[in-house]
Amino acid sequence: MKKRLWLSLLVLITLGGLLSGCGVTVGERANNVDNWHRIEKRGYAIVGLDDTFVPMGFREKSGRLVGYDVDLARAVFKLYGLKVSFQTIDWSMNATELNNGTIDAIWNGYSKTPEREKVVAFSDTYLQNDQTLVSLRKNNITSFRQMAGKTLGAQTGSSGANDISAYPKLLKNRIKGQSPVLYDSFTNAFIDLNANRIQGMIIDSTYAGYYVKHQKNPAAYRIINGQFPKEEFGVGLRKSDHTLKAKINAGLKTLAQNGTLAKINHKWFGNAADSPLLHQK
């Protein structure tokens, strides 16, 4: 009986080690080879996103996933006869999910930064963005400087949170050295803003404009432009996926030329969208 128990235990340990090893091998393989043929054979690409990031990718009350990047990703992969499977991820772990092979792309208002370019490859820029300060008008905040002594919010892992640290003279030293309150989503940050637990938040202009516009009382909010550098949105990819990058870049160019990109821009942003691809000849 004891011998059987030891044999069973040995089998379980061995299987666990093999499965663990397979997981590592899959992740390493995805991060070291060109995965286009694997994606083609599968019939769909897996896109990672934060499904609360209005209007890039978010869920309606019915639970249906919609958004600018949702439409754009589907349109690009449709050109190659592929569908898209969207997978909600912990945004602070997006590059890890990508390089582990869990997802094939980060496509969700993903700003290009020198830090991110060290670990992922980026597609061509398809949309430009700014980081803005959003506050309630009743707080009488009209500039970054007036956040002095007040509580600031940002999303964990967001480019806004990175800018707060990267450009301290623009904001951080004006709030008495306090660290911002970090949230897992902008939705939760807005809840605290409305409850006055924070008095301002650094947020993408794309999100801020759409969110405020769709509130019952848009006039209750103030969106304040700052001096952070302008940002560029691109698709985050594994550095080994040269074919996928080329396919996405070619697809974006095709959508810009056939009018699809302009239609998607207008659907979600009206005339406010700024896509460099539309200015290329």
Residue frames relative to the residue before (quaternion, step in Angstrom):
aa qw qx qy qz dx dy dz
M 1.0000 0.0000 0.0000 0.0000 0.00 0.00 0.00
K 0.6652 0.4984 -0.3016 0.4671 3.58 0.92 -0.95
K 0.6294 0.5465 -0.3315 0.4419 3.54 1.06 -0.84
R 0.6518 0.5133 -0.3110 0.4637 3.58 0.99 -0.84
L 0.6439 0.5217 -0.3237 0.4565 3.58 0.98 -0.84
W 0.6620 0.4985 -0.3083 0.4672 3.57 0.95 -0.87
L 0.6395 0.5187 -0.3226 0.4668 3.59 1.03 -0.77
S 0.6462 0.5171 -0.3151 0.4644 3.58 0.98 -0.86
L 0.6532 0.5127 -0.3048 0.4665 3.54 0.99 -0.91
L 0.6444 0.5294 -0.3137 0.4540 3.57 1.00 -0.85
V 0.6391 0.5263 -0.3151 0.4639 3.58 1.04 -0.85
L 0.6640 0.5098 -0.3042 0.4546 3.60 0.94 -0.92
I 0.6528 0.5099 -0.3152 0.4631 3.56 0.96 -0.87
T 0.6576 0.5194 -0.3031 0.4537 3.56 0.98 -0.91
L 0.6615 0.4989 -0.3028 0.4710 3.57 0.96 -0.91
G 0.6359 0.5332 -0.3311 0.4492 3.56 0.99 -0.82
G 0.6641 0.5043 -0.3001 0.4633 3.53 0.99 -0.87
L 0.6500 0.5168 -0.3172 0.4580 3.55 1.03 -0.83
L 0.6611 0.5040 -0.3093 0.4617 3.58 0.95 -0.91
S 0.6396 0.5153 -0.3209 0.4715 3.53 1.01 -0.86
G 0.6514 0.5183 -0.3087 0.4602 3.55 0.97 -0.86
C 0.6344 0.5321 -0.3302 0.4532 3.57 1.03 -0.83
G 0.6329 0.5434 -0.3355 0.4376 3.56 1.02 -0.84
V 0.6627 0.4962 -0.2981 0.4752 3.53 0.94 -0.91
T 0.6514 0.5276 -0.3133 0.4463 3.56 0.97 -0.92
V 0.6425 0.5177 -0.3255 0.4618 3.59 0.95 -0.86
G 0.6649 0.5034 -0.3060 0.4592 3.55 0.92 -0.92
E 0.6684 0.4938 -0.3020 0.4672 3.56 0.92 -0.90
R 0.6464 0.5198 -0.3281 0.4520 3.58 0.98 -0.82
A 0.6584 0.5128 -0.3146 0.4524 3.59 0.92 -0.90
N 0.7261 0.4492 -0.2367 0.4637 3.56 1.04 -0.78
N 0.7501 0.3930 -0.2091 0.4891 3.58 1.25 -0.16
V 0.7291 0.3409 -0.2361 0.5445 3.59 1.24 0.03
D 0.5422 -0.5733 0.4981 0.3595 3.52 -1.34 0.28
N 0.2223 -0.8467 0.4782 0.0700 3.57 -0.44 1.27
W 0.3520 0.7822 -0.4764 0.1931 3.63 1.20 0.04
H 0.6799 0.4895 -0.3061 0.4520 3.60 0.84 -0.90
R 0.6147 0.5354 -0.3418 0.4677 3.58 1.09 -0.67
I 0.6546 0.4986 -0.3059 0.4789 3.60 1.00 -0.84
E 0.6357 0.5308 -0.3215 0.4591 3.57 0.99 -0.86
K 0.6702 0.5033 -0.2942 0.4592 3.56 0.89 -0.94
R 0.6470 0.5217 -0.3023 0.4667 3.58 1.05 -0.80
G 0.3961 -0.7481 0.4452 0.2919 3.56 1.11 -0.74
Y 0.7886 0.1474 -0.1077 0.5872 3.58 1.24 0.04
A 0.3481 -0.6992 0.5839 0.2214 3.53 -1.29 0.50
I 0.3192 -0.7362 0.5659 0.1892 3.57 -1.11 0.72
V 0.1030 -0.8086 0.5793 -0.0007 3.54 -0.60 1.23
G 0.2646 -0.7680 0.5666 0.1383 3.57 -0.83 1.01
L 0.0944 0.8044 -0.5789 0.0943 3.55 -1.00 0.85
D 0.4148 -0.6068 0.6021 0.3116 3.50 -1.43 0.20
D 0.2480 -0.8345 0.4749 0.1289 3.60 -0.27 1.23
T 0.6001 0.5030 -0.3971 0.4787 3.58 1.18 0.63
F 0.5179 0.6695 -0.3929 0.3595 3.58 1.33 0.06
V 0.1314 -0.8051 0.5783 0.0145 3.55 0.07 1.37
P 0.6783 -0.2882 -0.6754 -0.0271 1.67 -1.76 1.78
M 0.3752 0.7686 -0.4592 0.2402 3.59 1.26 0.30
G 0.7610 -0.1861 0.1363 0.6063 3.57 1.04 -0.82
F 0.2630 0.7691 -0.5371 0.2253 3.61 -0.42 1.15
R 0.4551 -0.6912 0.4971 0.2606 3.54 -1.26 0.36
E 0.4107 -0.6761 0.5565 0.2539 3.52 -1.03 0.88
K 0.7149 -0.4329 0.3131 0.4510 3.58 -1.27 0.15
S 0.6421 0.5300 -0.3159 0.4550 3.58 1.13 -0.63
G 0.5417 -0.6145 0.4002 0.4108 3.58 1.26 -0.34
R 0.5003 0.6604 -0.4237 0.3662 3.60 1.27 -0.16
L 0.3718 -0.7330 0.5306 0.2072 3.55 -0.93 0.95
V 0.0547 0.7878 -0.6076 0.0845 3.57 -0.79 1.06
G 0.3561 0.7567 -0.5189 0.1772 3.56 -1.29 0.03
Y 0.7004 -0.4739 0.3481 0.4045 3.51 -1.34 0.34
D 0.7271 0.4225 -0.2504 0.4797 3.58 0.74 -1.04
V 0.5737 0.5710 -0.3760 0.4511 3.59 1.15 -0.54
D 0.6764 0.4817 -0.2827 0.4801 3.57 0.91 -0.96
L 0.6845 0.5044 -0.2923 0.4378 3.56 0.91 -0.96
A 0.6553 0.5088 -0.3180 0.4589 3.59 0.92 -0.86
R 0.6565 0.5081 -0.3126 0.4617 3.57 0.93 -0.86
A 0.6561 0.5184 -0.3111 0.4518 3.58 0.99 -0.85
V 0.6584 0.5074 -0.3154 0.4579 3.60 0.97 -0.83
F 0.7289 0.4325 -0.2597 0.4628 3.60 0.75 -0.99
K 0.5510 0.6013 -0.3921 0.4255 3.59 1.19 -0.44
L 0.5825 0.5912 -0.3615 0.4248 3.57 1.14 -0.65
Y 0.7495 0.3576 -0.1897 0.5239 3.58 1.18 -0.58
G 0.5592 -0.6445 0.3679 0.3696 3.55 1.27 0.37
L 0.5546 0.6065 -0.3815 0.4232 3.57 1.23 0.51
K 0.3440 -0.6970 0.5858 0.2296 3.55 -1.22 0.56
V 0.3530 -0.7203 0.5537 0.2234 3.56 -1.32 0.09
S 0.1598 -0.7446 0.6420 0.0892 3.53 -1.01 0.92
F 0.1912 -0.8020 0.5590 0.0885 3.58 -0.52 1.18
Q 0.0981 -0.8080 0.5809 0.0086 3.54 -0.82 1.06
T 0.3669 -0.7254 0.5423 0.2124 3.56 -0.75 1.08
I 0.0370 -0.8075 0.5883 -0.0227 3.56 -0.85 1.01
D 0.5514 -0.5233 0.5142 0.3972 3.52 -1.37 0.19
W 0.4179 -0.7603 0.4309 0.2482 3.58 -0.35 1.25
S 0.6407 0.5336 -0.3371 0.4373 3.59 1.03 -0.66
M 0.7173 0.4033 -0.2326 0.5184 3.60 1.30 -0.29
N 0.2833 0.8225 -0.4718 0.1432 3.60 1.24 0.24
A 0.6858 0.4751 -0.2994 0.4630 3.61 0.87 -0.88
T 0.6164 0.5413 -0.3389 0.4606 3.57 1.10 -0.67
E 0.6425 0.5180 -0.3114 0.4711 3.58 0.97 -0.89
L 0.6506 0.5248 -0.3067 0.4552 3.57 1.01 -0.85
N 0.7553 0.4092 -0.2217 0.4614 3.56 0.71 -1.06
N 0.6076 0.5247 -0.3569 0.4776 3.58 1.26 -0.22
G 0.5186 -0.6607 0.4024 0.3642 3.57 1.27 -0.20
T 0.4160 0.7135 -0.4691 0.3125 3.61 1.26 0.17
I 0.7760 0.1146 -0.0463 0.6185 3.56 1.10 -0.77
D 0.4501 -0.6913 0.4994 0.2650 3.57 -1.28 0.37
A 0.8110 0.0447 0.0076 0.5833 3.58 1.16 -0.49
I 0.2815 -0.6827 0.6400 0.2123 3.53 -1.31 0.49
W 0.1186 0.8045 -0.5626 0.1488 3.57 -0.33 1.24
N 0.4721 0.6663 -0.4124 0.4038 3.55 0.28 1.29
G 0.7077 -0.4155 0.2608 0.5084 3.57 0.65 1.07
Y 0.2635 0.7975 -0.4898 0.2338 3.56 1.01 0.92
S 0.2559 -0.8102 0.5136 0.1193 3.57 -0.31 1.28
K 0.4307 -0.6826 0.5302 0.2598 3.54 -1.05 0.80
T 0.0862 0.7720 -0.6248 0.0786 3.56 -0.88 1.00
P 0.6300 -0.5392 0.3856 0.4046 3.61 -1.14 0.48
E 0.6384 0.5305 -0.3327 0.4475 3.60 1.02 -0.78
R 0.6878 0.4712 -0.2865 0.4720 3.59 0.89 -0.89
E 0.6383 0.5452 -0.3341 0.4287 3.59 1.02 -0.71
K 0.5606 0.5914 -0.3888 0.4299 3.59 1.25 -0.23
V 0.7951 0.3139 -0.1423 0.4991 3.58 1.09 -0.70
V 0.7782 0.2006 -0.1467 0.5768 3.62 1.20 -0.30
A 0.3926 -0.6517 0.5821 0.2870 3.53 -1.35 0.26
F 0.2590 -0.7803 0.5519 0.1394 3.59 -1.06 0.69
S 0.4663 -0.6229 0.5502 0.3031 3.51 -1.23 0.59
D 0.6786 -0.4070 0.3749 0.4830 3.55 -1.30 -0.15
T 0.5682 -0.5876 0.4527 0.3562 3.58 -1.20 0.52
Y 0.1076 -0.8142 0.5682 0.0518 3.59 -0.84 0.94
L 0.7930 0.0774 -0.0564 0.6016 3.60 1.27 -0.18
Q 0.2713 -0.7565 0.5710 0.1678 3.56 -1.08 0.72
N 0.1094 -0.8076 0.5791 -0.0198 3.54 -1.14 0.72
D 0.1980 -0.7498 0.6162 0.1376 3.56 -1.30 0.40
Q 0.3807 -0.6641 0.5772 0.2842 3.54 -1.28 0.35
T 0.0718 -0.8166 0.5726 -0.0089 3.57 -0.74 1.07
L 0.3974 -0.6649 0.5722 0.2693 3.53 -1.34 0.28
V 0.1052 -0.7880 0.6054 0.0388 3.57 -0.79 1.05
S 0.0701 0.7828 -0.6132 0.0793 3.54 -0.92 0.97
L 0.5315 -0.5772 0.4913 0.3780 3.56 -1.29 0.14
R 0.5560 -0.6339 0.4198 0.3357 3.57 -0.93 0.85
K 0.6241 0.5649 -0.3436 0.4164 3.57 1.06 -0.71
N 0.6087 0.5510 -0.3563 0.4461 3.60 1.25 -0.29
N 0.3171 -0.7968 0.4619 0.2264 3.57 1.34 -0.20
I 0.3958 0.6791 -0.5053 0.3561 3.56 1.01 0.88
T 0.0272 -0.8303 0.5558 -0.0312 3.57 -0.62 1.13
S 0.7778 0.1867 -0.1307 0.5858 3.59 1.27 -0.01
F 0.6535 -0.4965 0.3888 0.4186 3.56 -1.27 0.32
R 0.6163 0.5845 -0.3439 0.4003 3.57 1.00 -0.84
Q 0.6850 0.5096 -0.2871 0.4343 3.58 1.04 -0.74
M 0.5114 0.6097 -0.4339 0.4225 3.59 1.28 0.19
A 0.3755 0.7423 -0.4784 0.2814 3.60 1.27 -0.02
G 0.8396 0.1611 -0.1417 0.4990 3.56 -0.80 1.06
K 0.6462 0.4989 -0.3202 0.4807 3.58 1.28 -0.01
T 0.5346 -0.6480 0.4495 0.3036 3.58 -1.27 0.31
L 0.1941 -0.8003 0.5652 0.0489 3.53 -0.82 1.11
G 0.1861 -0.7864 0.5806 0.0988 3.58 -1.10 0.73
A 0.0451 0.7701 -0.6359 0.0235 3.57 -1.27 0.46
Q 0.5013 -0.6384 0.4810 0.3314 3.57 -1.24 0.32
T 0.5450 -0.6164 0.4647 0.3271 3.56 -1.02 0.82
G 0.8379 0.1804 -0.1464 0.4939 3.57 -0.88 0.95
S 0.5139 0.6498 -0.4263 0.3632 3.60 1.23 0.02
S 0.5997 -0.5541 0.4225 0.3936 3.55 -1.23 0.38
G 0.5746 0.5810 -0.3744 0.4383 3.59 1.19 -0.50
A 0.6516 0.4990 -0.3049 0.4831 3.57 0.97 -0.88
N 0.6402 0.5203 -0.3205 0.4656 3.58 1.04 -0.76
D 0.6500 0.5288 -0.3160 0.4450 3.58 1.00 -0.84
I 0.5965 0.5716 -0.3639 0.4302 3.58 1.05 -0.73
S 0.7115 0.4284 -0.2444 0.5005 3.57 1.04 -0.82
A 0.6898 0.5113 -0.2824 0.4278 3.58 0.98 -0.85
Y 0.7864 0.2080 -0.1015 0.5727 3.57 1.13 -0.65
P 0.0653 -0.8647 0.4972 0.0290 3.59 0.62 1.13
K 0.6348 0.5552 -0.3459 0.4113 3.59 1.03 -0.65
L 0.6397 0.5426 -0.3288 0.4338 3.58 1.18 -0.47
L 0.8414 0.0662 0.0048 0.5363 3.57 1.07 -0.57
K 0.7101 0.5232 -0.3095 0.3554 3.58 0.53 -1.18
N 0.7048 0.4556 -0.2872 0.4618 3.60 0.89 -0.85
R 0.6267 0.5295 -0.3392 0.4602 3.58 1.27 -0.08
I 0.6930 0.3889 -0.2961 0.5300 3.58 1.24 0.10
K 0.6135 -0.6239 0.3179 0.3652 3.52 1.07 0.95
G 0.6812 -0.5375 0.2873 0.4057 3.54 1.00 0.82
Q 0.4086 0.7119 -0.4834 0.3042 3.61 1.21 0.14
S 0.4064 -0.6669 0.5603 0.2760 3.54 -1.11 0.66
P 0.5155 -0.6407 0.4536 0.3437 3.61 -1.01 0.66
V 0.4821 -0.6028 0.5384 0.3382 3.55 -1.26 0.43
L 0.2061 -0.8108 0.5404 0.0897 3.59 -0.67 1.10
Y 0.1624 -0.7950 0.5831 0.0403 3.55 -0.99 0.96
D 0.5184 -0.6377 0.4675 0.3257 3.55 -1.19 0.53
S 0.7914 0.0633 -0.0508 0.6059 3.59 1.26 -0.32
F 0.5785 -0.5790 0.4418 0.3673 3.55 -1.21 0.48
T 0.5469 0.6171 -0.3937 0.4063 3.58 1.15 -0.55
N 0.6914 0.4605 -0.2744 0.4844 3.58 0.89 -0.93
A 0.6109 0.5451 -0.3501 0.4550 3.57 1.09 -0.65
F 0.6543 0.5028 -0.3133 0.4701 3.60 0.98 -0.80
I 0.5913 0.5582 -0.3679 0.4510 3.59 1.07 -0.66
D 0.6949 0.4562 -0.2739 0.4837 3.58 0.92 -0.89
L 0.6042 0.5438 -0.3591 0.4585 3.59 1.08 -0.64
N 0.6819 0.4883 -0.2847 0.4643 3.58 0.90 -0.92
A 0.6980 0.4382 -0.2599 0.5032 3.57 1.18 -0.59
N 0.4454 -0.7284 0.4062 0.3258 3.58 1.40 0.08
R 0.3648 0.7055 -0.5193 0.3155 3.59 1.12 0.63
I 0.7226 0.1165 -0.1421 0.6664 3.52 1.36 -0.31
Q 0.3709 -0.7550 0.5005 0.2047 3.57 -1.11 0.59
G 0.7965 0.0423 -0.0427 0.6017 3.56 1.26 -0.09
M 0.0988 -0.7920 0.5988 0.0668 3.56 -1.22 0.40
I 0.3536 -0.7009 0.5776 0.2238 3.53 -1.12 0.75
I 0.1035 0.8158 -0.5422 0.1726 3.53 -0.61 1.20
D 0.6086 -0.5537 0.4198 0.3830 3.57 -1.19 0.53
S 0.5270 -0.6442 0.4521 0.3207 3.57 -0.98 0.85
T 0.5998 0.5674 -0.3641 0.4310 3.60 1.09 -0.64
Y 0.6771 0.4700 -0.2817 0.4912 3.57 0.97 -0.89
A 0.6664 0.5365 -0.3067 0.4171 3.56 0.82 -1.06
G 0.6859 0.4971 -0.2923 0.4439 3.57 0.80 -1.00
Y 0.6845 0.4802 -0.2890 0.4663 3.58 0.90 -0.92
Y 0.6645 0.5177 -0.3148 0.4375 3.58 0.87 -0.96
V 0.6882 0.4850 -0.2875 0.4567 3.58 0.80 -1.02
K 0.6364 0.5548 -0.3228 0.4277 3.57 0.95 -0.87
H 0.7608 0.3884 -0.1926 0.4829 3.58 1.03 -0.77
Q 0.4782 0.6390 -0.4603 0.3887 3.58 1.20 0.41
K 0.6385 -0.5385 0.3832 0.3944 3.59 -1.21 0.48
N 0.7964 0.1165 -0.0516 0.5912 3.57 1.09 -0.72
P 0.1753 -0.8312 0.5204 0.0871 3.59 0.27 1.25
A 0.6210 0.5785 -0.3396 0.4054 3.56 1.11 -0.67
A 0.5565 0.6188 -0.3903 0.3938 3.60 1.23 -0.24
Y 0.7174 0.4251 -0.2337 0.5000 3.59 1.25 -0.36
R 0.1584 -0.7475 0.6332 0.1236 3.52 -1.31 0.44
I 0.1784 -0.7643 0.6142 0.0826 3.56 -0.89 1.03
I 0.1078 -0.8279 0.5504 -0.0046 3.56 -0.56 1.21
N 0.3270 -0.7469 0.5495 0.1822 3.54 -0.73 1.07
G 0.2026 -0.7921 0.5673 0.0989 3.55 -1.00 0.87
Q 0.5939 -0.5806 0.4287 0.3555 3.54 -1.21 -0.47
F 0.3300 0.7252 -0.5322 0.2863 3.57 1.17 0.45
P 0.5918 -0.5855 0.4044 0.3787 3.62 -1.06 0.63
K 0.5497 -0.5926 0.4708 0.3535 3.56 -1.15 0.64
E 0.2842 -0.7827 0.5380 0.1307 3.56 -1.05 0.84
E 0.2546 -0.7423 0.6003 0.1543 3.52 -1.30 0.43
F 0.3012 -0.7450 0.5706 0.1693 3.56 -0.92 0.96
G 0.0749 0.7759 -0.6234 0.0613 3.55 -0.99 0.90
V 0.5290 -0.5950 0.4889 0.3565 3.56 -1.30 0.21
G 0.3142 -0.7577 0.5445 0.1749 3.58 -0.81 1.01
L 0.0057 -0.8200 0.5686 -0.0654 3.58 -0.75 1.09
R 0.5815 -0.5358 0.4574 0.4069 3.54 -1.27 0.29
K 0.5554 -0.6354 0.4215 0.3318 3.58 -1.01 0.78
S 0.6520 0.5234 -0.3126 0.4509 3.58 1.19 -0.48
D 0.6376 0.5607 -0.3257 0.4159 3.61 1.21 -0.39
H 0.0367 -0.8473 0.5295 -0.0199 3.55 0.56 1.23
T 0.6669 0.4993 -0.3120 0.4566 3.60 0.95 -0.81
L 0.6376 0.5226 -0.3277 0.4615 3.59 0.94 -0.85
K 0.6400 0.5182 -0.3217 0.4673 3.57 0.98 -0.83
A 0.6659 0.4994 -0.3015 0.4651 3.58 0.90 -0.92
K 0.6515 0.5204 -0.3116 0.4557 3.59 0.99 -0.86
I 0.6684 0.4899 -0.3047 0.4695 3.59 0.93 -0.87
N 0.6476 0.5145 -0.3228 0.4601 3.60 0.93 -0.85
A 0.6612 0.4917 -0.3025 0.4791 3.57 0.96 -0.88
G 0.6486 0.5270 -0.3147 0.4500 3.57 1.01 -0.80
L 0.6429 0.5164 -0.3186 0.4675 3.58 0.96 -0.85
K 0.6470 0.5167 -0.3131 0.4652 3.58 1.01 -0.84
T 0.6416 0.5222 -0.3187 0.4628 3.58 1.00 -0.82
L 0.6695 0.4981 -0.2978 0.4637 3.59 0.95 -0.88
A 0.6249 0.5236 -0.3355 0.4719 3.57 1.13 -0.63
Q 0.6992 0.4802 -0.2660 0.4580 3.57 1.02 -0.81
N 0.7495 0.4029 -0.2376 0.4684 3.62 0.98 -0.74
G 0.6177 -0.6032 0.3257 0.3854 3.59 1.28 0.19
T 0.4935 0.6803 -0.4293 0.3306 3.61 1.22 -0.19
L 0.6417 0.5296 -0.3291 0.4467 3.59 0.95 -0.86
A 0.6505 0.5155 -0.3173 0.4587 3.59 0.94 -0.87
K 0.6449 0.5232 -0.3168 0.4582 3.60 1.02 -0.78
I 0.6597 0.4919 -0.3063 0.4786 3.57 0.97 -0.84
N 0.6187 0.5462 -0.3351 0.4546 3.57 1.02 -0.81
H 0.7006 0.4760 -0.2717 0.4570 3.55 0.84 -1.02
K 0.6014 0.5798 -0.3492 0.4245 3.57 1.06 -0.75
W 0.8048 0.3194 -0.1455 0.4787 3.58 0.84 -0.97
F 0.8187 0.2347 -0.1065 0.5131 3.59 1.07 -0.63
G 0.4315 -0.6744 0.4870 0.3490 3.59 1.21 -0.11
N 0.7693 -0.3064 0.2416 0.5059 3.57 -0.79 -0.99
A 0.5139 0.6909 -0.3889 0.3276 3.58 1.31 0.08
A 0.5571 0.6359 -0.3923 0.3625 3.60 1.19 -0.37
D 0.1392 -0.7788 0.6086 0.0614 3.55 -1.07 0.80
S 0.0509 0.8104 -0.5767 0.0896 3.56 -0.19 1.32
P 0.4040 -0.7328 0.4901 0.2440 3.62 -0.48 1.14
L 0.5934 0.5994 -0.3645 0.3947 3.62 1.06 -0.68
L 0.6541 0.5235 -0.3195 0.4428 3.58 1.09 -0.65
H 0.6660 0.4930 -0.3025 0.4710 3.60 1.23 -0.32
Q 0.5673 0.5989 -0.3846 0.4142 3.55 1.30 -0.16
K 0.3627 -0.7297 0.5404 0.2095 3.55 -1.09 0.74
